[in-house]
Amino acid sequence: MDHEDGAAPAAPAAVRTRFVVDARRSRFTVQAFAAGLLSAMGHNPTIGIRSFSGEVEFAPGSLDAGALRIAIQAASLEVLDDVSDKDRREMERVMKNDVLEISRYPEIAFQASAISVTRLDTSLYAATLAGALTFRGVTRNQPLSARIIDSGDMIRASGDFTLRQSDYQVKPVSFAGGALKLKDDLKFAFEIIARRLEPSA
């Protein structure tokens, strides 16, 4: 059918497929960096995030490919390093009570309303996410990059990003009587596996 103004018809919007995060098969860690006396020993604590959930909307045929929502239970963070039980308990106590304040802020959330992608291969994409992170009640813009593998019924997204604790009103903390102090920067690394959410009948 001809259009009076001569303009071409608009392209149909890409259909987004919804995926649910499979936390049991995913990996999410936080790397802290030592600044005290133990920094010379390379003692940089690694924290595992054990409980999180989320949903991904993905449309590989579109440059604006979807959205991502992740909710992390702050109480589920635990020290992964090979340290004594006493040191582990102390580090986790300080982390949960003084840094995360889990009684006041039980959830850490990341939400990206737009995912821009570039196809690298048949099922491999480079993605840029424009999102916001809510941490200890403070919400700030947090862009990040990821690689996405789309296998139809499952997608795998991997990448990392860095945040400064001071941006979220977190004061520097120390352990072991000040022998271990942590720098402001934290590095998050993730490999998220999400499975296609079948539409309701």
LINRA-V265796 format. One record per backbone hydrogen bond with DSSP energy under -1.0 kcal/mol. CO is the residue of the C=O (numbers start at 1). NH is the residue of the N-H. If there is no record, write none. Layout:
co=CO nh=NH
co=CO nh=NH
This chain:
co=3 nh=6
co=17 nh=58
co=18 nh=197
co=19 nh=56
co=20 nh=195
co=27 nh=191
co=28 nh=49
co=29 nh=189
co=30 nh=47
co=31 nh=187
co=33 nh=183
co=36 nh=39
co=38 nh=41
co=38 nh=43
co=39 nh=42
co=42 nh=44
co=45 nh=32
co=46 nh=80
co=47 nh=30
co=48 nh=78
co=51 nh=73
co=53 nh=71
co=54 nh=21
co=55 nh=69
co=56 nh=19
co=57 nh=67
co=58 nh=17
co=59 nh=62
co=63 nh=65
co=63 nh=117
co=65 nh=59
co=67 nh=57
co=68 nh=112
co=69 nh=55
co=70 nh=110
co=71 nh=53
co=72 nh=108
co=73 nh=76
co=74 nh=77
co=78 nh=48
co=81 nh=83
co=84 nh=88
co=85 nh=89
co=86 nh=90
co=87 nh=91
co=88 nh=92
co=89 nh=93
co=90 nh=94
co=91 nh=95
co=92 nh=96
co=93 nh=97
co=94 nh=98
co=94 nh=99
co=95 nh=100
co=96 nh=102
co=101 nh=104
co=101 nh=105
co=106 nh=74
co=108 nh=72
co=109 nh=134
co=110 nh=70
co=111 nh=132
co=112 nh=68
co=114 nh=130
co=115 nh=65
co=116 nh=128
co=118 nh=126
co=123 nh=150
co=124 nh=120
co=124 nh=121
co=125 nh=148
co=126 nh=118
co=127 nh=146
co=128 nh=116
co=129 nh=144
co=131 nh=142
co=132 nh=111
co=133 nh=140
co=134 nh=109
co=135 nh=138
co=138 nh=135
co=140 nh=133
co=144 nh=129
co=146 nh=127
co=147 nh=158
co=148 nh=125
co=149 nh=156
co=151 nh=153
co=153 nh=196
co=154 nh=151
co=155 nh=194
co=156 nh=149
co=157 nh=192
co=158 nh=147
co=159 nh=190
co=161 nh=188
co=163 nh=186
co=164 nh=167
co=165 nh=168
co=165 nh=170
co=166 nh=169
co=173 nh=182
co=175 nh=180
co=176 nh=179
co=179 nh=38
co=180 nh=175
co=181 nh=35
co=184 nh=165
co=186 nh=163
co=187 nh=31
co=188 nh=161
co=189 nh=29
co=190 nh=159
co=191 nh=27
co=192 nh=157
co=193 nh=22
co=194 nh=155
co=195 nh=20
